């Protein structure tokens, strides 16, 4: 579990289908994600997977529900994915629209970076985002992550049965740069 001033990030459990559905079935939230919105059946399978990921040895995927301390509402999801070979943690998040513009993404990103370095002891933390998702890359820059690459048509987006290729930005920070 990760605590910030206003948020609790905790492992998903079997009672979290509501937040998975609220995030992954919303086209506006999923606009910059490469996969299509999820059906209830797919959302349940996803939830089952992220719950079981916490039992993995070694653990690779740390997907967490994001809870507002103010009202105990589930407002998003955050993730750390470890690559042991490169000693790198990839971070990411999704927030419900009611959490946009309140600084939650920045607060969460700083906490994910700190947890990755201080608890998981990685050498590097990175994040990917679509260049059109200005809000996300601004959050990464506020957290002192540097833009390392702008990949052209790197990410395959499958939406409504249609395939498009989108650009992708990679941001990163080294433990020595904190």
C-alpha positions in Angstrom: 0.0 0.0 0.0 1.1 3.5 -0.8 -0.1 6.5 1.1 0.0 10.2 0.0 -1.4 13.3 1.6 -4.8 12.8 -0.2 -4.7 9.3 -1.7 -4.3 5.6 -0.7 -3.0 3.2 -3.4 -3.8 -0.3 -2.4 -3.8 -3.7 -4.2 -6.9 -4.5 -6.1 -9.2 -7.1 -4.5 -12.2 -9.0 -5.7 -14.6 -6.2 -4.7 -13.1 -3.7 -7.1 -15.0 -4.5 -10.3 -16.8 -1.2 -10.0 -13.7 0.9 -10.5 -12.4 -1.3 -13.3 -15.7 -0.9 -15.1 -16.0 2.8 -14.4 -12.5 3.3 -15.9 -12.2 0.8 -18.7 -15.7 1.2 -20.1 -15.5 5.0 -20.4 -14.4 6.0 -24.0 -13.2 9.4 -22.8 -10.9 7.9 -20.2 -9.7 5.3 -22.6 -9.1 7.7 -25.5 -5.3 7.6 -25.2 -5.1 3.9 -24.3 -4.3 1.4 -27.1 -7.1 -1.0 -26.2 -10.9 -0.6 -26.6 -13.4 -0.2 -23.8 -14.1 -3.3 -21.8 -17.2 -5.3 -21.5 -18.2 -6.5 -18.0 -16.9 -10.0 -18.8 -13.5 -8.6 -19.9 -13.3 -6.3 -16.9 -13.9 -9.3 -14.6 -11.1 -11.2 -16.3 -8.8 -8.2 -16.0 -9.7 -7.8 -12.3 -9.0 -11.5 -11.7 -5.6 -11.2 -13.4 -4.5 -8.0 -11.5 -5.6 -9.6 -8.1 -3.6 -12.8 -8.9 -0.6 -10.8 -10.1 0.1 -9.9 -6.4 0.8 -13.5 -5.8 3.5 -13.7 -8.5 7.0 -14.7 -7.6 8.9 -12.6 -8.4 6.1 -10.0 -8.6 6.1 -8.1 -11.8 2.8 -6.2 -11.9 1.7 -4.0 -9.0 -1.7 -2.7 -10.0 -3.5 -0.7 -7.4 -6.9 0.9 -6.8 -6.7 4.6 -6.0 -8.8 5.8 -3.1 -9.6 9.4 -2.1 -8.9 9.8 1.6 -11.4 12.6 1.8 -14.5 10.4 1.1 -13.0 6.9 0.6 -14.2 6.9 -3.0 -12.4 4.8 -5.6 -11.2 7.3 -8.1 -8.7 5.5 -10.3 -6.0 2.9 -10.8 -2.2 3.0 -10.7 0.4 0.6 -11.8 4.0 -0.3 -11.5 5.4 -2.9 -13.9 8.9 -4.2 -13.1 11.4 -5.3 -15.6 14.1 -7.1 -13.6 16.4 -7.5 -16.5 16.8 -3.7 -17.0 16.1 -2.8 -13.3 13.4 -0.5 -14.5 9.9 0.2 -13.2 7.2 1.5 -15.7 4.5 3.5 -14.0 1.0 4.5 -15.2 -2.4 5.6 -14.0 -6.0 6.2 -15.0 -8.3 8.6 -13.1 -12.1 9.0 -13.2 -13.1 12.3 -14.7 -14.1 13.6 -11.3 -10.4 13.4 -10.3 -9.1 15.3 -13.2 -7.5 18.8 -12.7 -7.1 18.3 -8.9 -3.4 17.4 -8.8 -4.1 13.7 -8.0 -2.1 12.5 -11.0 1.0 14.5 -10.0 0.6 13.3 -6.4 0.2 9.7 -7.4 3.1 9.8 -9.9 5.5 11.2 -7.3 4.5 8.4 -4.9 4.9 5.8 -7.6 8.4 7.1 -8.4 9.4 7.2 -4.7 8.0 3.7 -4.1 9.8 2.4 -7.1 13.2 3.8 -6.0 12.8 3.5 -2.2 11.0 0.1 -1.8 11.5 -1.7 -5.1 15.1 -0.4 -5.4 15.1 0.1 -9.2 17.7 2.0 -11.1 15.2 3.7 -13.5 11.5 4.7 -13.6 9.8 5.3 -17.0 6.4 6.1 -18.3 4.8 6.0 -21.7 2.0 8.3 -23.1 0.4 9.4 -26.3 1.8 12.8 -27.4 -1.8 14.1 -27.7 -2.4 13.4 -24.0 -0.9 16.7 -22.9 -2.2 16.4 -19.4 -0.2 13.2 -18.9 3.1 14.3 -20.2 2.8 17.6 -18.3 2.4 15.5 -15.1 5.5 13.5 -15.9 7.5 16.7 -16.5 6.2 18.2 -13.2 7.6 15.1 -11.6 11.1 15.8 -13.1 10.9 13.0 -15.6 12.6 13.8 -18.9 11.3 13.1 -22.3 13.7 10.5 -23.8 12.0 9.6 -27.0 9.2 10.4 -29.4 8.4 7.2 -31.3 6.5 7.6 -34.6 3.6 5.2 -35.1 4.9 2.8 -32.4 1.7 1.9 -30.6 -1.1 -0.1 -32.2 -4.6 1.2 -31.2 -7.5 -1.2 -31.6 -10.8 0.7 -31.2 -14.2 -0.5 -32.4 -12.5 -3.1 -34.6 -10.4 -0.4 -36.3 -6.6 -0.3 -36.1 -4.6 2.9 -36.1 -0.9 3.4 -35.3 -0.2 6.2 -32.8 3.0 8.0 -31.7 4.3 7.3 -28.2 6.4 9.4 -25.8 8.8 7.8 -23.3 9.7 9.7 -20.1 12.2 8.5 -17.5 14.1 9.4 -14.4 17.1 7.7 -12.8 17.5 7.1 -9.1 20.6 9.3 -9.2 18.6 12.2 -10.6 16.1 12.5 -7.8 
